[in-house]
């Protein structure tokens, strides 16, 4: 009998000064509890030596390298909005309240 292996997930966080983030351990641990190979990577603008202007290139690179998804934090939260494929009505309403 052959067992089908679940596909790995490559996900990450884009932001500045995120090296102390607990997200990788939390996400990878939760993935493991569900039997998933869940790899969570930090894309820290400071470590990469870039600023928020590099966000479009980072998103393109993440897509090309097979990332399944990304979390976005400071200082990229507002800058990512025009780069999204779609935005829910709830998210658009929040963005309108906090430009």
C-alpha positions as CSV (number, residue, x, y, z in Angstrom):
1,X,0.0,0.0,0.0
2,X,1.3,3.5,-0.9
3,X,0.7,6.4,1.3
4,X,0.3,9.7,-0.4
5,X,2.5,12.4,1.1
6,X,0.9,15.8,1.7
7,X,2.5,18.6,-0.3
8,X,4.8,21.0,1.5
9,X,3.7,24.6,2.1
10,X,6.1,27.5,1.8
11,X,4.7,30.6,3.4
12,X,6.2,33.8,4.9
13,X,6.1,37.2,6.5
14,X,7.2,40.4,4.8
15,X,8.0,43.3,7.0
16,X,10.7,45.3,8.7
17,X,12.5,44.3,12.0
18,X,10.7,41.0,12.1
19,X,13.6,38.7,13.2
20,X,12.1,38.3,16.7
21,X,8.7,37.2,15.2
22,X,7.1,34.2,16.8
23,X,5.2,33.5,13.6
24,X,7.6,30.9,12.2
25,X,7.5,28.7,15.3
26,X,3.8,29.1,15.7
27,X,2.9,28.3,12.1
28,X,5.3,25.5,11.6
29,X,4.2,23.9,15.0
30,X,0.6,24.1,14.0
31,X,1.3,22.7,10.6
32,X,3.2,19.8,12.2
33,X,0.2,19.1,14.5
34,X,-1.9,18.7,11.3
35,X,0.7,16.5,9.6
36,X,1.8,19.2,7.2
37,X,5.3,20.2,6.1
38,X,4.8,23.9,6.7
39,X,7.8,26.1,6.1
40,X,7.5,29.7,7.3
41,X,10.2,32.1,6.2
42,X,10.9,35.7,7.2
43,X,11.4,38.2,4.4
44,X,12.8,41.0,6.5
45,X,13.4,44.3,4.6
46,X,16.2,45.2,7.0
47,X,18.0,42.0,6.5
48,X,17.6,42.2,2.8
49,X,18.8,45.8,2.7
50,X,15.7,47.1,0.9
51,X,12.7,49.3,1.8
52,X,9.0,49.2,1.1
53,X,9.7,50.2,-2.6
54,X,11.0,46.6,-3.1
55,X,7.6,45.1,-2.2
56,X,6.4,44.5,-5.8
57,X,9.7,42.6,-6.5
58,X,9.4,40.6,-3.3
59,X,5.9,39.6,-4.1
60,X,7.0,38.5,-7.6
61,X,9.9,36.6,-6.3
62,X,7.7,34.8,-3.7
63,X,5.3,33.8,-6.4
64,X,8.1,32.6,-8.7
65,X,9.7,30.5,-5.9
66,X,6.5,28.8,-5.0
67,X,5.2,30.5,-1.9
68,X,1.7,29.5,-1.1
69,X,0.9,32.6,0.8
70,X,2.4,35.6,2.7
71,X,1.5,37.7,5.7
72,X,2.3,41.3,5.4
73,X,3.3,43.6,8.3
74,X,4.8,47.1,9.0
75,X,5.7,49.0,6.9
76,X,4.1,47.2,4.0
77,X,0.5,46.8,5.1
78,X,-0.9,49.7,3.1
79,X,1.6,49.5,0.3
80,X,0.5,46.0,-0.5
81,X,-3.2,46.9,-1.2
82,X,-2.8,48.1,-4.8
83,X,-0.7,45.0,-5.5
84,X,-3.3,42.5,-4.5
85,X,-5.3,40.5,-7.0
86,X,-8.5,41.2,-5.0
87,X,-9.6,42.8,-1.8
88,X,-12.7,41.8,0.2
89,X,-15.3,44.4,0.9
90,X,-14.6,44.2,4.6
91,X,-10.8,44.8,4.1
92,X,-11.6,47.7,1.7
93,X,-13.9,49.2,4.3
94,X,-11.1,49.0,7.0
95,X,-8.6,50.5,4.6
96,X,-11.0,53.4,3.9
97,X,-11.3,54.1,7.6
98,X,-7.5,54.0,8.2
99,X,-5.8,55.5,5.1
